[in-house]
C-alpha cells in the first residue's frame, strides 16, 4: 500500500515540477534529480552532498537509471543464472494468475 501512495504522490510532484520548471519537461535526468532532492531533504540528508550528486546526475554525467534497468533486464533475459529471487517469484505468481484466468 505504501508503494501505491508513493506513486500517487510522485504524480502530483511531477505535475508540480513540470508546471513550475519548464526546463524539466525535456530532461528526465533533471526531473529525477529534482524529485530525489525533495526526497533526500525530507529524509534529513546533507544538502550539500545531495546537491553535488544530483547536479552531476542532472547534467548527464552519471549513467541513466533507465538505461541501467533496461540493460539489467536484457542481461537477465539472456543469462537466466543472473536472475534474482524476485524474478522467480514474479513468474510463479504469473503462472498462478494465468491458471486462475483459465489461460493454461
Backbone as XML, in Angstrom:
<?xml version="1.0"?>
<chain id="A" units="angstrom">
  <residue number="1" name="UNK">
    <atom name="N" x="0.818" y="-1.196" z="0.000"/>
    <atom name="CA" x="0.000" y="0.000" z="0.000"/>
    <atom name="C" x="0.864" y="1.264" z="0.000"/>
  </residue>
  <residue number="2" name="UNK">
    <atom name="N" x="1.950" y="1.256" z="0.745"/>
    <atom name="CA" x="2.846" y="2.405" z="0.785"/>
    <atom name="C" x="3.393" y="2.704" z="-0.606"/>
  </residue>
  <residue number="3" name="UNK">
    <atom name="N" x="3.719" y="1.665" z="-1.369"/>
    <atom name="CA" x="4.253" y="1.819" z="-2.725"/>
    <atom name="C" x="3.251" y="2.556" z="-3.618"/>
  </residue>
  <residue number="4" name="UNK">
    <atom name="N" x="1.971" y="2.220" z="-3.498"/>
    <atom name="CA" x="0.933" y="2.858" z="-4.306"/>
    <atom name="C" x="0.811" y="4.327" z="-3.929"/>
  </residue>
  <residue number="5" name="UNK">
    <atom name="N" x="0.836" y="4.629" z="-2.628"/>
    <atom name="CA" x="0.748" y="6.020" z="-2.191"/>
    <atom name="C" x="1.920" y="6.827" z="-2.729"/>
  </residue>
  <residue number="6" name="UNK">
    <atom name="N" x="3.114" y="6.228" z="-2.734"/>
    <atom name="CA" x="4.292" y="6.930" z="-3.232"/>
    <atom name="C" x="4.121" y="7.252" z="-4.709"/>
  </residue>
  <residue number="7" name="UNK">
    <atom name="N" x="3.576" y="6.333" z="-5.491"/>
    <atom name="CA" x="3.371" y="6.593" z="-6.908"/>
    <atom name="C" x="2.397" y="7.745" z="-7.118"/>
  </residue>
  <residue number="8" name="UNK">
    <atom name="N" x="1.307" y="7.776" z="-6.342"/>
    <atom name="CA" x="0.347" y="8.857" z="-6.473"/>
    <atom name="C" x="0.994" y="10.176" z="-6.065"/>
  </residue>
  <residue number="9" name="UNK">
    <atom name="N" x="1.775" y="10.136" z="-5.017"/>
    <atom name="CA" x="2.491" y="11.328" z="-4.564"/>
    <atom name="C" x="3.448" y="11.799" z="-5.654"/>
  </residue>
  <residue number="10" name="UNK">
    <atom name="N" x="4.182" y="10.873" z="-6.252"/>
    <atom name="CA" x="5.119" y="11.244" z="-7.319"/>
    <atom name="C" x="4.399" y="11.887" z="-8.488"/>
  </residue>
  <residue number="11" name="UNK">
    <atom name="N" x="3.214" y="11.425" z="-8.793"/>
    <atom name="CA" x="2.458" y="12.019" z="-9.899"/>
    <atom name="C" x="2.190" y="13.487" z="-9.614"/>
  </residue>
  <residue number="12" name="UNK">
    <atom name="N" x="1.752" y="13.809" z="-8.401"/>
    <atom name="CA" x="1.492" y="15.197" z="-8.026"/>
    <atom name="C" x="2.770" y="16.025" z="-8.059"/>
  </residue>
  <residue number="13" name="UNK">
    <atom name="N" x="3.861" y="15.448" z="-7.571"/>
    <atom name="CA" x="5.149" y="16.149" z="-7.565"/>
    <atom name="C" x="5.598" y="16.418" z="-8.997"/>
  </residue>
  <residue number="14" name="UNK">
    <atom name="N" x="5.457" y="15.428" z="-9.853"/>
    <atom name="CA" x="5.871" y="15.579" z="-11.256"/>
    <atom name="C" x="5.055" y="16.667" z="-11.945"/>
  </residue>
  <residue number="15" name="UNK">
    <atom name="N" x="3.753" y="16.672" z="-11.721"/>
    <atom name="CA" x="2.899" y="17.716" z="-12.315"/>
    <atom name="C" x="3.351" y="19.085" z="-11.838"/>
  </residue>
  <residue number="16" name="UNK">
    <atom name="N" x="3.622" y="19.199" z="-10.539"/>
    <atom name="CA" x="4.083" y="20.469" z="-9.978"/>
    <atom name="C" x="5.400" y="20.906" z="-10.617"/>
  </residue>
  <residue number="17" name="UNK">
    <atom name="N" x="6.345" y="19.991" z="-10.701"/>
    <atom name="CA" x="7.647" y="20.323" z="-11.274"/>
    <atom name="C" x="7.544" y="20.701" z="-12.744"/>
  </residue>
  <residue number="18" name="UNK">
    <atom name="N" x="6.776" y="19.947" z="-13.516"/>
    <atom name="CA" x="6.641" y="20.244" z="-14.942"/>
    <atom name="C" x="5.905" y="21.565" z="-15.180"/>
  </residue>
  <residue number="19" name="UNK">
    <atom name="N" x="5.012" y="21.901" z="-14.251"/>
    <atom name="CA" x="4.278" y="23.162" z="-14.354"/>
    <atom name="C" x="5.170" y="24.350" z="-14.024"/>
  </residue>
  <residue number="20" name="UNK">
    <atom name="N" x="5.975" y="24.202" z="-12.988"/>
    <atom name="CA" x="6.743" y="25.335" z="-12.471"/>
    <atom name="C" x="8.185" y="25.421" z="-12.966"/>
  </residue>
  <residue number="21" name="UNK">
    <atom name="N" x="8.692" y="24.361" z="-13.568"/>
    <atom name="CA" x="10.075" y="24.369" z="-14.059"/>
    <atom name="C" x="10.084" y="23.782" z="-15.470"/>
  </residue>
  <residue number="22" name="UNK">
    <atom name="N" x="9.833" y="24.648" z="-16.440"/>
    <atom name="CA" x="9.663" y="24.196" z="-17.820"/>
    <atom name="C" x="10.863" y="23.428" z="-18.365"/>
  </residue>
  <residue number="23" name="UNK">
    <atom name="N" x="12.082" y="23.743" z="-17.908"/>
    <atom name="CA" x="13.263" y="23.048" z="-18.416"/>
    <atom name="C" x="13.247" y="21.558" z="-18.084"/>
  </residue>
  <residue number="24" name="UNK">
    <atom name="N" x="12.449" y="21.157" z="-17.100"/>
    <atom name="CA" x="12.367" y="19.746" z="-16.727"/>
    <atom name="C" x="11.511" y="18.937" z="-17.706"/>
  </residue>
  <residue number="25" name="UNK">
    <atom name="N" x="10.753" y="19.608" z="-18.531"/>
    <atom name="CA" x="9.870" y="18.925" z="-19.477"/>
    <atom name="C" x="10.647" y="18.128" z="-20.527"/>
  </residue>
  <residue number="26" name="UNK">
    <atom name="N" x="11.886" y="18.518" z="-20.779"/>
    <atom name="CA" x="12.698" y="17.857" z="-21.799"/>
    <atom name="C" x="13.947" y="17.196" z="-21.238"/>
  </residue>
  <residue number="27" name="UNK">
    <atom name="N" x="14.020" y="17.047" z="-19.920"/>
    <atom name="CA" x="15.228" y="16.486" z="-19.312"/>
    <atom name="C" x="14.837" y="15.557" z="-18.166"/>
  </residue>
  <residue number="28" name="UNK">
    <atom name="N" x="14.687" y="14.274" z="-18.481"/>
    <atom name="CA" x="14.272" y="13.303" z="-17.469"/>
    <atom name="C" x="15.255" y="13.225" z="-16.308"/>
  </residue>
  <residue number="29" name="UNK">
    <atom name="N" x="16.548" y="13.332" z="-16.606"/>
    <atom name="CA" x="17.523" y="13.227" z="-15.525"/>
    <atom name="C" x="17.414" y="14.411" z="-14.572"/>
  </residue>
  <residue number="30" name="UNK">
    <atom name="N" x="17.162" y="15.593" z="-15.078"/>
    <atom name="CA" x="16.966" y="16.750" z="-14.205"/>
    <atom name="C" x="15.668" y="16.601" z="-13.406"/>
  </residue>
  <residue number="31" name="UNK">
    <atom name="N" x="14.639" y="16.052" z="-14.035"/>
    <atom name="CA" x="13.378" y="15.800" z="-13.341"/>
    <atom name="C" x="13.588" y="14.813" z="-12.193"/>
  </residue>
  <residue number="32" name="UNK">
    <atom name="N" x="14.277" y="13.718" z="-12.489"/>
    <atom name="CA" x="14.574" y="12.721" z="-11.459"/>
    <atom name="C" x="15.388" y="13.360" z="-10.337"/>
  </residue>
  <residue number="33" name="UNK">
    <atom name="N" x="16.384" y="14.151" z="-10.690"/>
    <atom name="CA" x="17.229" y="14.804" z="-9.688"/>
    <atom name="C" x="16.395" y="15.706" z="-8.775"/>
  </residue>
  <residue number="34" name="UNK">
    <atom name="N" x="15.434" y="16.422" z="-9.340"/>
    <atom name="CA" x="14.580" y="17.282" z="-8.528"/>
    <atom name="C" x="13.713" y="16.475" z="-7.567"/>
  </residue>
  <residue number="35" name="UNK">
    <atom name="N" x="13.189" y="15.366" z="-8.042"/>
    <atom name="CA" x="12.376" y="14.501" z="-7.176"/>
    <atom name="C" x="13.240" y="13.905" z="-6.075"/>
  </residue>
  <residue number="36" name="UNK">
    <atom name="N" x="14.411" y="13.394" z="-6.444"/>
    <atom name="CA" x="15.319" y="12.822" z="-5.449"/>
    <atom name="C" x="15.758" y="13.875" z="-4.438"/>
  </residue>
  <residue number="37" name="UNK">
    <atom name="N" x="15.980" y="15.123" z="-4.898"/>
    <atom name="CA" x="16.373" y="16.204" z="-3.994"/>
    <atom name="C" x="15.308" y="16.373" z="-2.906"/>
  </residue>
  <residue number="38" name="UNK">
    <atom name="N" x="14.053" y="16.457" z="-3.323"/>
    <atom name="CA" x="12.962" y="16.612" z="-2.350"/>
    <atom name="C" x="12.950" y="15.443" z="-1.365"/>
  </residue>
  <residue number="39" name="UNK">
    <atom name="N" x="13.143" y="14.242" z="-1.874"/>
    <atom name="CA" x="13.127" y="13.066" z="-1.007"/>
    <atom name="C" x="14.316" y="13.065" z="-0.044"/>
  </residue>
  <residue number="40" name="UNK">
    <atom name="N" x="15.495" y="13.412" z="-0.534"/>
    <atom name="CA" x="16.686" y="13.429" z="0.322"/>
    <atom name="C" x="16.572" y="14.483" z="1.415"/>
  </residue>
  <residue number="41" name="UNK">
    <atom name="N" x="16.086" y="15.662" z="1.061"/>
    <atom name="CA" x="15.919" y="16.726" z="2.056"/>
    <atom name="C" x="14.901" y="16.293" z="3.115"/>
  </residue>
  <residue number="42" name="UNK">
    <atom name="N" x="13.809" y="15.672" z="2.664"/>
    <atom name="CA" x="12.784" y="15.193" z="3.591"/>
    <atom name="C" x="13.367" y="14.163" z="4.562"/>
  </residue>
  <residue number="43" name="UNK">
    <atom name="N" x="14.318" y="13.364" z="4.073"/>
    <atom name="CA" x="14.957" y="12.345" z="4.912"/>
    <atom name="C" x="16.057" y="12.923" z="5.793"/>
  </residue>
  <residue number="44" name="UNK">
    <atom name="N" x="16.313" y="14.222" z="5.668"/>
    <atom name="CA" x="17.312" y="14.868" z="6.503"/>
    <atom name="C" x="18.751" y="14.652" z="6.049"/>
  </residue>
  <residue number="45" name="UNK">
    <atom name="N" x="18.955" y="14.303" z="4.795"/>
    <atom name="CA" x="20.306" y="14.090" z="4.276"/>
    <atom name="C" x="21.040" y="15.419" z="4.114"/>
  </residue>
  <residue number="46" name="UNK">
    <atom name="N" x="22.351" y="15.356" z="4.130"/>
    <atom name="CA" x="23.189" y="16.539" z="3.974"/>
    <atom name="C" x="22.904" y="17.197" z="2.627"/>
  </residue>
  <residue number="47" name="UNK">
    <atom name="N" x="22.476" y="18.449" z="2.662"/>
    <atom name="CA" x="22.063" y="19.138" z="1.433"/>
    <atom name="C" x="23.201" y="19.351" z="0.447"/>
  </residue>
  <residue number="48" name="UNK">
    <atom name="N" x="24.395" y="19.691" z="0.937"/>
    <atom name="CA" x="25.482" y="19.977" z="0.004"/>
    <atom name="C" x="25.934" y="18.709" z="-0.720"/>
  </residue>
  <residue number="49" name="UNK">
    <atom name="N" x="26.001" y="17.582" z="-0.013"/>
    <atom name="CA" x="26.374" y="16.316" z="-0.646"/>
    <atom name="C" x="25.293" y="15.883" z="-1.634"/>
  </residue>
  <residue number="50" name="UNK">
    <atom name="N" x="24.036" y="15.989" z="-1.232"/>
    <atom name="CA" x="22.921" y="15.627" z="-2.106"/>
    <atom name="C" x="22.918" y="16.509" z="-3.347"/>
  </residue>
  <residue number="51" name="UNK">
    <atom name="N" x="23.147" y="17.802" z="-3.162"/>
    <atom name="CA" x="23.143" y="18.731" z="-4.289"/>
    <atom name="C" x="24.227" y="18.374" z="-5.303"/>
  </residue>
  <residue number="52" name="UNK">
    <atom name="N" x="25.441" y="18.105" z="-4.820"/>
    <atom name="CA" x="26.546" y="17.774" z="-5.729"/>
    <atom name="C" x="26.234" y="16.513" z="-6.533"/>
  </residue>
  <residue number="53" name="UNK">
    <atom name="N" x="25.738" y="15.486" z="-5.859"/>
    <atom name="CA" x="25.390" y="14.241" z="-6.541"/>
    <atom name="C" x="24.324" y="14.488" z="-7.594"/>
  </residue>
  <residue number="54" name="UNK">
    <atom name="N" x="23.271" y="15.177" z="-7.219"/>
    <atom name="CA" x="22.157" y="15.384" z="-8.136"/>
    <atom name="C" x="22.514" y="16.351" z="-9.265"/>
  </residue>
  <residue number="55" name="UNK">
    <atom name="N" x="23.403" y="17.279" z="-9.008"/>
    <atom name="CA" x="23.865" y="18.180" z="-10.065"/>
    <atom name="C" x="24.594" y="17.381" z="-11.143"/>
  </residue>
  <residue number="56" name="UNK">
    <atom name="N" x="25.500" y="16.522" z="-10.728"/>
    <atom name="CA" x="26.248" y="15.692" z="-11.676"/>
    <atom name="C" x="25.286" y="14.777" z="-12.433"/>
  </residue>
  <residue number="57" name="UNK">
    <atom name="N" x="24.331" y="14.211" z="-11.714"/>
    <atom name="CA" x="23.347" y="13.329" z="-12.350"/>
    <atom name="C" x="22.509" y="14.101" z="-13.374"/>
  </residue>
  <residue number="58" name="UNK">
    <atom name="N" x="22.001" y="15.270" z="-12.973"/>
    <atom name="CA" x="21.122" y="16.025" z="-13.872"/>
    <atom name="C" x="21.860" y="16.555" z="-15.096"/>
  </residue>
  <residue number="59" name="UNK">
    <atom name="N" x="23.164" y="16.692" z="-14.996"/>
    <atom name="CA" x="23.967" y="17.124" z="-16.148"/>
    <atom name="C" x="24.285" y="15.962" z="-17.082"/>
  </residue>
  <residue number="60" name="UNK">
    <atom name="N" x="23.797" y="14.782" z="-16.754"/>
    <atom name="CA" x="24.018" y="13.617" z="-17.608"/>
    <atom name="C" x="25.401" y="13.008" z="-17.469"/>
  </residue>
  <residue number="61" name="UNK">
    <atom name="N" x="26.085" y="13.296" z="-16.368"/>
    <atom name="CA" x="27.440" y="12.789" z="-16.169"/>
    <atom name="C" x="27.466" y="11.456" z="-15.425"/>
  </residue>
  <residue number="62" name="UNK">
    <atom name="N" x="26.291" y="10.951" z="-15.073"/>
    <atom name="CA" x="26.166" y="9.625" z="-14.466"/>
    <atom name="C" x="25.275" y="8.777" z="-15.362"/>
  </residue>
  <residue number="63" name="UNK">
    <atom name="N" x="25.360" y="7.492" z="-15.208"/>
    <atom name="CA" x="24.538" y="6.585" z="-16.011"/>
    <atom name="C" x="23.063" y="6.855" z="-15.786"/>
  </residue>
  <residue number="64" name="UNK">
    <atom name="N" x="22.309" y="6.784" z="-16.862"/>
    <atom name="CA" x="20.867" y="6.950" z="-16.786"/>
    <atom name="C" x="20.268" y="5.729" z="-16.102"/>
  </residue>
  <residue number="65" name="UNK">
    <atom name="N" x="19.486" y="5.913" z="-15.025"/>
    <atom name="CA" x="18.920" y="4.763" z="-14.317"/>
    <atom name="C" x="18.054" y="3.869" z="-15.202"/>
  </residue>
  <residue number="66" name="UNK">
    <atom name="N" x="17.357" y="4.472" z="-16.155"/>
    <atom name="CA" x="16.510" y="3.675" z="-17.050"/>
    <atom name="C" x="17.365" y="2.803" z="-17.968"/>
  </residue>
  <residue number="67" name="UNK">
    <atom name="N" x="18.499" y="3.322" z="-18.409"/>
    <atom name="CA" x="19.410" y="2.519" z="-19.226"/>
    <atom name="C" x="19.981" y="1.359" z="-18.416"/>
  </residue>
  <residue number="68" name="UNK">
    <atom name="N" x="20.303" y="1.626" z="-17.172"/>
    <atom name="CA" x="20.810" y="0.565" z="-16.290"/>
    <atom name="C" x="19.742" y="-0.507" z="-16.128"/>
  </residue>
  <residue number="69" name="UNK">
    <atom name="N" x="18.492" y="-0.081" z="-15.880"/>
    <atom name="CA" x="17.402" y="-1.037" z="-15.684"/>
    <atom name="C" x="17.174" y="-1.869" z="-16.944"/>
  </residue>
  <residue number="70" name="UNK">
    <atom name="N" x="17.152" y="-1.210" z="-18.101"/>
    <atom name="CA" x="16.931" y="-1.941" z="-19.359"/>
    <atom name="C" x="18.065" y="-2.919" z="-19.631"/>
  </residue>
  <residue number="71" name="UNK">
    <atom name="N" x="19.296" y="-2.504" z="-19.375"/>
    <atom name="CA" x="20.447" y="-3.390" z="-19.583"/>
    <atom name="C" x="20.371" y="-4.600" z="-18.651"/>
  </residue>
  <residue number="72" name="UNK">
    <atom name="N" x="20.054" y="-4.343" z="-17.387"/>
    <atom name="CA" x="19.915" y="-5.446" z="-16.427"/>
    <atom name="C" x="18.834" y="-6.417" z="-16.889"/>
  </residue>
  <residue number="73" name="UNK">
    <atom name="N" x="17.722" y="-5.882" z="-17.350"/>
    <atom name="CA" x="16.612" y="-6.707" z="-17.811"/>
    <atom name="C" x="17.032" y="-7.575" z="-19.001"/>
  </residue>
  <residue number="74" name="UNK">
    <atom name="N" x="17.730" y="-6.991" z="-19.960"/>
    <atom name="CA" x="18.166" y="-7.728" z="-21.152"/>
    <atom name="C" x="19.182" y="-8.807" z="-20.782"/>
  </residue>
  <residue number="75" name="UNK">
    <atom name="N" x="20.131" y="-8.455" z="-19.922"/>
    <atom name="CA" x="21.141" y="-9.430" z="-19.487"/>
    <atom name="C" x="20.475" y="-10.603" z="-18.787"/>
  </residue>
  <residue number="76" name="UNK">
    <atom name="N" x="19.514" y="-10.328" z="-17.910"/>
    <atom name="CA" x="18.841" y="-11.411" z="-17.195"/>
    <atom name="C" x="17.972" y="-12.247" z="-18.127"/>
  </residue>
  <residue number="77" name="UNK">
    <atom name="N" x="17.476" y="-11.631" z="-19.196"/>
    <atom name="CA" x="16.719" y="-12.392" z="-20.188"/>
    <atom name="C" x="17.646" y="-13.381" z="-20.887"/>
  </residue>
  <residue number="78" name="UNK">
    <atom name="N" x="18.844" y="-12.927" z="-21.225"/>
    <atom name="CA" x="19.799" y="-13.743" z="-21.973"/>
    <atom name="C" x="20.606" y="-14.690" z="-21.085"/>
  </residue>
  <residue number="79" name="UNK">
    <atom name="N" x="20.754" y="-14.350" z="-19.813"/>
    <atom name="CA" x="21.549" y="-15.161" z="-18.892"/>
    <atom name="C" x="20.719" y="-15.455" z="-17.634"/>
  </residue>
  <residue number="80" name="UNK">
    <atom name="N" x="19.865" y="-16.482" z="-17.705"/>
    <atom name="CA" x="18.948" y="-16.785" z="-16.606"/>
    <atom name="C" x="19.629" y="-16.995" z="-15.253"/>
  </residue>
  <residue number="81" name="UNK">
    <atom name="N" x="20.878" y="-17.414" z="-15.261"/>
    <atom name="CA" x="21.581" y="-17.647" z="-13.995"/>
    <atom name="C" x="21.804" y="-16.347" z="-13.219"/>
  </residue>
  <residue number="82" name="UNK">
    <atom name="N" x="21.621" y="-15.211" z="-13.878"/>
    <atom name="CA" x="21.803" y="-13.920" z="-13.216"/>
    <atom name="C" x="20.493" y="-13.318" z="-12.719"/>
  </residue>
  <residue number="83" name="UNK">
    <atom name="N" x="19.406" y="-14.059" z="-12.855"/>
    <atom name="CA" x="18.104" y="-13.576" z="-12.373"/>
    <atom name="C" x="18.044" y="-13.692" z="-10.854"/>
  </residue>
  <residue number="84" name="UNK">
    <atom name="N" x="17.321" y="-12.752" z="-10.241"/>
    <atom name="CA" x="17.183" y="-12.728" z="-8.792"/>
    <atom name="C" x="15.982" y="-13.519" z="-8.310"/>
  </residue>
  <residue number="85" name="UNK">
    <atom name="N" x="15.817" y="-13.526" z="-7.012"/>
    <atom name="CA" x="14.705" y="-14.250" z="-6.382"/>
    <atom name="C" x="13.357" y="-13.633" z="-6.748"/>
  </residue>
  <residue number="86" name="UNK">
    <atom name="N" x="13.298" y="-12.318" z="-6.862"/>
    <atom name="CA" x="12.025" y="-11.674" z="-7.174"/>
    <atom name="C" x="11.550" y="-12.045" z="-8.579"/>
  </residue>
  <residue number="87" name="UNK">
    <atom name="N" x="12.488" y="-12.275" z="-9.502"/>
    <atom name="CA" x="12.120" y="-12.694" z="-10.859"/>
    <atom name="C" x="11.364" y="-14.016" z="-10.799"/>
  </residue>
  <residue number="88" name="UNK">
    <atom name="N" x="11.950" y="-14.977" z="-10.073"/>
    <atom name="CA" x="11.310" y="-16.296" z="-9.971"/>
    <atom name="C" x="9.955" y="-16.203" z="-9.280"/>
  </residue>
  <residue number="89" name="UNK">
    <atom name="N" x="9.875" y="-15.416" z="-8.229"/>
    <atom name="CA" x="8.613" y="-15.256" z="-7.500"/>
    <atom name="C" x="7.550" y="-14.620" z="-8.393"/>
  </residue>
  <residue number="90" name="UNK">
    <atom name="N" x="7.954" y="-13.599" z="-9.160"/>
    <atom name="CA" x="7.021" y="-12.930" z="-10.071"/>
    <atom name="C" x="6.479" y="-13.893" z="-11.110"/>
  </residue>
  <residue number="91" name="UNK">
    <atom name="N" x="7.359" y="-14.727" z="-11.639"/>
    <atom name="CA" x="6.925" y="-15.653" z="-12.685"/>
    <atom name="C" x="6.080" y="-16.793" z="-12.133"/>
  </residue>
  <residue number="92" name="UNK">
    <atom name="N" x="6.364" y="-17.204" z="-10.900"/>
    <atom name="CA" x="5.488" y="-18.199" z="-10.265"/>
    <atom name="C" x="4.096" y="-17.605" z="-10.082"/>
  </residue>
  <residue number="93" name="UNK">
    <atom name="N" x="4.042" y="-16.370" z="-9.629"/>
    <atom name="CA" x="2.757" y="-15.698" z="-9.429"/>
    <atom name="C" x="2.051" y="-15.499" z="-10.767"/>
  </residue>
  <residue number="94" name="UNK">
    <atom name="N" x="2.803" y="-15.181" z="-11.818"/>
    <atom name="CA" x="2.224" y="-15.024" z="-13.153"/>
    <atom name="C" x="1.570" y="-16.323" z="-13.593"/>
  </residue>
  <residue number="95" name="UNK">
    <atom name="N" x="2.233" y="-17.442" z="-13.345"/>
    <atom name="CA" x="1.655" y="-18.733" z="-13.706"/>
    <atom name="C" x="0.370" y="-18.996" z="-12.930"/>
  </residue>
  <residue number="96" name="UNK">
    <atom name="N" x="0.344" y="-18.630" z="-11.649"/>
    <atom name="CA" x="-0.866" y="-18.794" z="-10.839"/>
    <atom name="C" x="-2.025" y="-17.952" z="-11.385"/>
  </residue>
  <residue number="97" name="UNK">
    <atom name="N" x="-1.735" y="-16.718" z="-11.756"/>
    <atom name="CA" x="-2.760" y="-15.825" z="-12.282"/>
    <atom name="C" x="-3.275" y="-16.349" z="-13.626"/>
  </residue>
  <residue number="98" name="UNK">
    <atom name="N" x="-2.378" y="-16.812" z="-14.487"/>
    <atom name="CA" x="-2.799" y="-17.381" z="-15.768"/>
    <atom name="C" x="-3.732" y="-18.563" z="-15.551"/>
  </residue>
  <residue number="99" name="UNK">
    <atom name="N" x="-3.382" y="-19.395" z="-14.573"/>
    <atom name="CA" x="-4.222" y="-20.560" z="-14.293"/>
    <atom name="C" x="-5.594" y="-20.130" z="-13.782"/>
  </residue>
  <residue number="100" name="UNK">
    <atom name="N" x="-5.617" y="-19.138" z="-12.890"/>
    <atom name="CA" x="-6.886" y="-18.641" z="-12.364"/>
    <atom name="C" x="-7.761" y="-18.025" z="-13.456"/>
  </residue>
  <residue number="101" name="UNK">
    <atom name="N" x="-7.115" y="-17.423" z="-14.437"/>
    <atom name="CA" x="-7.863" y="-16.808" z="-15.538"/>
    <atom name="C" x="-8.184" y="-17.799" z="-16.654"/>
  </residue>
  <residue number="102" name="UNK">
    <atom name="N" x="-7.717" y="-19.017" z="-16.511"/>
    <atom name="CA" x="-8.025" y="-20.047" z="-17.495"/>
    <atom name="C" x="-7.165" y="-20.018" z="-18.745"/>
  </residue>
  <residue number="103" name="UNK">
    <atom name="N" x="-5.962" y="-19.424" z="-18.649"/>
    <atom name="CA" x="-5.076" y="-19.345" z="-19.809"/>
    <atom name="C" x="-4.186" y="-20.577" z="-19.948"/>
  </residue>
  <residue number="104" name="UNK">
    <atom name="N" x="-4.148" y="-21.423" z="-18.951"/>
    <atom name="CA" x="-3.298" y="-22.645" z="-19.025"/>
    <atom name="C" x="-4.114" y="-23.850" z="-19.376"/>
  </residue>
</chain>
